[in-house]
Amino acid sequence: MNKIFSNINIKEAHIGGALALSFVLFNVIFWAYPFIWLVILSLSDWRFFDVPTFTGLKNFFIVMEDPEFWRSFWNVIRFLGFYIPIVLACSLAFAFGLQHIGRGKVFIALCFLLAHISSGVAYSLVFTKIFSSTGPLNTFMMDWFGFAIPWLSSPSMAMFSISLVVTWKFVGYYGLILYSGLMAIPKEIYDAAKLDNTPALTRLFRITVPMINSQLIMVLVFAITVAFAIFTEPYMMTGGGPMESTNMPMLVMYETAFSRLQPGRAALMAIIIAVASYVVIRLMRKILEKDVELV
């Protein structure tokens, strides 16, 4: 009997070791090696077709003096200024709406999630037509209100338009995250607040928002990540214009690598973008994240 158990333990140990080894190999091949190559490339001068030449910190000083790259960081701040309030409001409205839906809740949630899995190129082209000067939206506004809005041709409106498109994409996904937090709040807390005649807004900001703090933080983390990584929408809808008002870091990195044939500098930009997004997320969590416990 002991031999049987020992053989079983040996087999389980071998299976566990094989699974762990496969996980380690996967990370080495698809994470560690690309990261090491990225660091080496950031310290080199390469034109895709020749041999990389080590240049030390030359790329660092050039990128630090690149106004276009740093202007793209300002565009990230502008995008977040539009995107976060809009996507939070719409996601909360979607989550609250799901709470009050009886039948068809799953169907409605899936309909909103279709936007999240849709092709970025496809819906960017569709929204470009919608927001064009002669598109259906401006035609409707001109017919009914007598004016049109330069959604994509104005530097002050282009980023707002892109934030609306990205909100359309993620509102269902973020809304389901917030909905899961709302469903976890005990109903007894709301019943006690109603017995005390607590106003609805007070219940929202004193009970609901603190109780879904972890879900809100998750949504904010995703939103910040999207802001630093967004590429398809500004590339397809505005090309970074007008007047570089929607030129995001990923667009600058793409143009540096493939238009200017400077992948070494683009690799360094990628590292800076990753570090910047990590720092912003850490600061946001440090300021806003709270531990909520039910006593």
N, C-alpha and C positions, 0 to 999 in steps of 0.2 A: 504493500500500500504506500509506504513512504517513497519507494522508487517511482511509483506512478506519479505522485504529487511532485517529486523532484523533477521528473521529466517534463511535466506540465509547466512548472516554474521556469525551467530552462528554455522551453519553447516560447513562453510568454516574454522572457527576457530578450530572446533573439528577435521576436517580432517587434517589441518595443524599441530595441536598438536599431533595427532596420528602418522603422518609421522616423525615429529621431534623426538618423543619418540622412534620410531622404529630405527631411525638412532643412537640415543644415546645408546640404548640397544645393537645394533650391535657393536658399538665401545667399549662398556664396556666388552662385552663377548669376542670379537675377537681381541681386541687391549690392553685395559687397564689391564684386568686380566692376559693375557700371559706375559705382560711386568712386572707387579708386581711379578708374580711367577718367572720370569727370575731373577729379582733383589734378591729375597729371596733365590733362588737356588744358585746364585753366592756367597752368604755369608754362604753357608751350605756345609756339607759333606754328599754325598748321593751316594748309589750304585744301584739305581733303585728298589731294593727289600726291603730295610730297611727304617726306618724313618729318614728323613733329620735331621742332627745335626748342630746347629748353630756354626760356627767356626770364625765368624768375618772377619778379613782381611787376614786370613791365605792363602786363595786361591789367593788373590791379590799378595802377596809376592812370592808365588810359580810361578805364571804366569810371573811375572816381571823377574824372574831368569831363565825362560825357553828359552834356545837359539834357539830351533827349532821354537817356536812361532815367535820370532823376526826375524829369518831368513826368515820366510814366508813373512814378510813385505818387506824385501829386494827383494824377488821374485815378489811382487806386483809392485815395482818400475821397475824392469827389464821387466815385462810384459807390463807395460804402455809405456816403452821406445820403445818397438817393436810395440805395438798395436795401439797407438794413431797416429803416422805418417802414418802407412799403412792404417788404417781404414778411416782416414780423406782424404787421397789421393784417395782411391778407391771410397769413398762415393761422393766426389766432382766430380770425373770423371763420376760416374753414374748419378749424378744430371745434369751435363752439357750435358751428352749424351741424357737424356730424353728431354732436351730442343730442341734438333735438330731432334727428331723423330716425324714423322707425324702420320701415321697409326700404330696401334699395340702398342701404348704407354702403355695402361692399361694392355695388356697381358704381356709385358716385365716386368712391375713393379710387377705384380702378380707372375711371375716366380722367380724374385729375393726375393720376400717376402716368398716364399715357404721354403727357407732355415731358415727363422726366426721362423717358426712354426713347423719345423721338430723336430723329437725326438732327444734330445741330445745324448742319448745312442746309437741310430742307426747310426747317422752320425759320432760319435766318433769312433765306430767300423770300419766304412767304411774308414775313414781317417787313422786309425791305419794300415789297410792293404795297403793303398796307400803309406804311408810313411815308410813302413817296408823295411828292407834291401833287400828283394827279391821282393818287390812290383813293380807295373807297372811304377812308377815314377823313381825309381833307375834302373830298367831294361832299360828304355828308355835312361837315362843318360849314363849308361854304354855302351850301344850299339852305341850311337851317339857321346859321348864325352870322353869315356874311363875312367870315374870315377863315383863313387857313393857318396852320401851325407848321413851321419848318422843323419837323421832327428830327430829321437826319442831316439837314443842311446848316443848322445853326450850332455854333460851338457850345452854347449854353443849353441846348435842348437834346443834342445827340446822346450825351451820356445818360440823361434821364430816359430817353427812349430805349436805350440798351438795357438799363436797369429794369424797365417794364417787361422786356422780353425775357430776361433772366428770371424775374419774379414769376412770370407765367410758367417757366420751366420747373421751378423748384417749389412752388407754393403747395402742391399736393404732397410732396415728400416731406417738407418741413411741417406741414399741417398734421400729418399722421404722427410725426414725432411728438408734437405738442398734444395731440389727441390722446396718445398713450399716457402722458403725464396727467391730463385732466381726468382720465378714467381711474387713475390710481389715488385720487383725492377722496377720502372718506366722505360720504354724503352727510354724516352726522355733524361735520363741522359747519356745513352750509345750513343745516337745520337749526343748529344752535345760534348761528348768526341771524337767521330770519326771526327767531324768537326774540332776539335782542333788538329787532327792528333796524338792523344794519343796512344802510343804503347799498344799492347794487354796485356803484363805483367803489365804495369802501371794501365790499367783499372781493371785488376784482383785484384791487391793489394790495390789500392786506391778507387775503387768503389765497386766491388763485395764483397770482404771479409768484409769490414766495414759494408756494408748494410745487410749482413746475420750474423751479430755478434750474435744475439739472438739465431739463429738456430745452429751456431757453438758451443755456450756455452751449449745448450741443448744436443748436441751430446757428448761433453766432459763430461758433468755430467753423461750421460748414460755410457760412456766408463769407467769412474772412478768407478762407481757403479758396473759394470761388473767385473772390476779387483779385487775388494775386495770380490765379491760374487761368483766368478767362482769356480765351483766344478766338474761338469760332465766331461769336456774335460780333465783336468789333471788327474782326478781319473781313467777314462777309458783308456786313451792313454798312460800314463806314470806311474800312481800310485804315483805321487809325485817325481819320479826319473827322470833321473839318478843322484845319489849323492844329492838327495833332491833339485835339481835345479828347479823343477816345483812344489815344495811342497807349495801350497797356504794356506792362513789362514783358509779357509773353510775345507780343508783337515785335517789340524792340529786339528781344533775344532771337526771334525767328529771322528778322531782317539782317541782324548782325551775322548770324551763322550762314544763311543761304543766299542773301543778296550781296553782302559785303565779303563773303567767303572768309569769315574770321570766327571759326568755331571755338577757338581758345577763349576769346573774349565772351562769347555767348555762354560757354561753360561756366566762366566766372560769374556772369550775370545770373545764371541759374542758381548758383550757390548763394549769392547775395539775396536773391528773391526768397529762397527757402529759409534762410536765416531770418530775414525780415518778417516773413509771415509767422514763423515760430515765436519771435519776440512779441509781435502784436497779440498773438493768441495767448501767450503766457501772461502778458500784462492785463488783457481783458479778463482772463480767468482769475487773476489775483485780485482784481477790483470788484468783479461782479459775482463770482462764484461763492455760494454759501451752503453750509450744511444745514439741512432742514430735517428735524426729527419730530416724530409724533410722540407725545408723552401721554 
